[in-house]
Amino acid sequence: MKKTVFGLMLMASMALQAQVIEVRQAKFHTGDDVAWKEANVDDSQWKTLDVTKNWDNQGVRCNNSYAWYRVHLQMPKSMLESSDMKENVVFDLAQIDDTDEAYLNGHLIGKTGSQ
């Protein structure tokens, strides 16, 4: 019986493998303006940074202050069509120092820490 249960669990986990879009760059701007959460904000003049590195290591001097990262992303229709979990999207964000808020098309979807 244990072999059967293990086999079913293995098959279930294989069927639910995630499809991943990895983001390595984002628009970046120091400061804090709640209007920047909106999808239609013009960020064309913002810097582009590598999100896998600290902003300090990329020439930005902004100690103990606020800054925004913006990512423009379109999920291919094929990802949705081939997904087992068509109603769920998981955003795995890197660790943020102190506090953060994450928005999707202007709507708060998560936050950690406190101001």
N, C-alpha and C positions, 0 to 999 in steps of 0.2 A: 504494500500500500504506500509506503514512503516513496518508493521510486516513481509511482504514478503521480503523486502530488508534486514532487520535484519536477517531473517532466512537464506538467501543466503550468507550473509557475514559470519555468524557463520559456515555454512557448508564449505565454502571456507577456512577459517582459520583452521578448524579441518583437512582438507585434506592436508594442507601444514605443519603439525607439523614436527619439526626437529628431526632427529635421532642424538644422541649425543655420542661421545666418550670422556670421561673425562680423562685427563692426570694429574697425581699427582706427578710423578717423572720425572726428566730429568738429563742428563749428564751435568756437570757444570765445567767450567774452567775459571780462571781469565786470563786477557790479551786480546789482540785483534790481530787476524790474519785473514785476509779476506779469506784465504784458508780454514778456518774452516766451511765455508758455503757449501762446497762440500759434497755431499751425501756419498762419500766413505772415508771420514776422519776417521782414527782410533782414536776413543774416549774411548777405553777400559780402559785407565789409568785415565780418568777424574773421579771426584767425582760424586756421585749420590745424588741429593738434592730433597727435597720436594718443589715443585713449589708453594705451597700454603703458604709458609713461606719466610720471608726475609732471604737472605744468611747470614746476620749478626747473626741471631738467630740459625744458624746451624754451627757456628764455623769458618766461612770464614771472614777474615779481608781483606777488599778490598774497602776502603773508596774512593769515588769519582774516580773510575777507571772503566775499561771495563771488562766485563765478558760475556761468551757465555753459553747459555742453548741449548742443543741438545736433540731432542726427536725422537725416532725411532717409527714409527707408520705404521701399515698396516690396511687399512680400509677393513673390510670384504666385499666380493663380494655381500653378501646378503643385505648390506646397500644400495648399488647402485641399485640393482634389485628392492628393495621395496620402493625406493625414488620417490617422485613426481617430484623433481627437479634434474634430473640426471646430469645436466651439472654444478651444483654449489656446492661449498664447502665453508663454512664460518668458519674462524678461529677466535675464541673469546679469545684474549689474555688478561692477567691481566695487570693492570696499571704498567707501567715501569717508574722508576725515571729518569727524564731528557730526554733521547733519546733512541731509539731502532730501530732495523731493523729486519724484519722477512723474512726468506728464506724458500723456499720449493724446495728440490732437487737442491739446488745451485742457484735458481732464486729468486731475490728480489720480495716479494709479498706485502710488506707494511713497512711503517716506520712512526715514530712520533718524534717530537722534532728536535733539530739541535745540531750539535757539536760545 
